[in-house]
Amino acid sequence: MGEHIIKLPDVGEGVAEAELVEWHVKVGDLVREDMVLAAVMTDKATVEIPSPVDGEILWLGAEIGDTVAIGSPIVRLKVAGEGNVKTAAEPASEEKAPAKPVEAKPAPAAAKAAPKPAEPPKTSVAAPKRPASASAAPRAEGEKPLASPAVRLRAKEAGIDLRQVAGSGPAGRIGHEDIEAFLARGPQAARATGLAQKDGVEDIKVVGLRRKIAEKMSLAKSRIPHITYVEEIDVTALEELRAALNKEKRADRPKLTLLPFLMRAMVKAIADQPNLNALFDDDAGIIHQHEGIHIGIAAQTPNGLVVPVVKHAEARDLWDSAAEVNRLADAAKSGTATRDELSGSTITITSLGAMGGVATTPVINYPEVAIVGVNKMMVRPVWDGTQFIPRKMMNLSSSFDHRVIDGWDAAVFVQRIKALLETPALIFVD
């Protein structure tokens, strides 16, 4: 038998390190070739690390949330044959024994000099499963109390929930003296109201995508002085047009949502104000104004917020834009989006759909200078000069980097989008 060390491979061009976000194995597990061992994250792309050989896990070289350099050992396996590690004179089981293995035999004393392996982080502190005395915490959820019929009858007559009583007898058995002690602590504790005081604290380590989101949001809010401009849009005509276009079902045309119309309106508005389609390098004091319009679409996934990017929106028509949004949304939700698909945006749209609320204050996707937020669409009474009529209304909440975008320019941009969405035929006019 020999040992095989797996090192963190090169997971992307120019990437020097990656964050470990998930272990799929533990010490003592038997793995097969190509079985996924771990997942690491670079930027916002998650990469799975497979095993190149069959073997048994002896050692894990990092904890979840650790940043690991490319080329660093992350897994040690016991394999058939020589492996890729030269063995020393002493037995391999002593030289390479893992510290604190999971379900592993105790290591010999000589193994204490070996590197300490990583263990999964403990994310919560739980109360003991069985109380040791009458003052202990109530038993765990689902654990049945042990008590004689006489004790159960007394508890029922006193209105006591036995699940809240700590037993001092063998195996936590509840006796009459435990009932007396429970009653002595006061009537509020004795009554089985179904309401119990909870004192547990769960410690959740911020890792992976959530940590990336936290870092990006902190950077954006600490560096960018935001100005948010909210305007209501009458989308009644737009919704009628969208419904009519969706009725003409064609295999080469996806179903249209609001987003493709908004994207086309933004392309036209940016043509008049190209300074909105820019990245601000505040360290160098340079604004990078882009000709290509690459629209990020903030998308909620099971793992958190990501921003897939529709590249060159200026060269896409309504249906091409819709198809690309659908494709990127599916890739983001399934976790298969590439680094290229999650980077390179020059302006961003954020939308919470039906949960969008009346108004929001979107955080700019640093280092961009503008973000357009879509709020919930609702039917509202609108005064037309003689009477109130029902109209489909929606607010746009848009934020701008006030260091480079004046309030007037922000208002002109949003008003241009408003005009295009309220008269959607203009979207198709060059």
Secondary structure, DSSP 8 states (H G I E B T S, - for coil): -EEEEEE----STT--EEEEEEES--TT-EE-TT-EEEEEEETTEEEEEE-SS-EEEEEE---TT-EEETT-EEEEEEESS-BTS---SS-HHHHS--SS-TT-----GGGGGS---------B----SS-SSTTS----TT----B-HHHHHHHHHHT--GGGS---SGGG-B-HHHHHHHHHT-HHHHS--S-------B-----HHHHHHHHHHHHHHHH--EEEEEEEEE-HHHHHHHHHHHHS-BTTB----HHHHHHHHHHHHHHH-GGGSEEEETTTTEEEE-SS--EEEEEEETTEEE--EETTGGG--HHHHHHHHHHHHHHHHHT---TGGGS--SEEEEE-GGG--S-------TTBSEEEEEEEEEEEEEE-SSSEEEEEEEEEEEEEETTTS-HHHHHHHHHHHHHHHHSGGGGG--
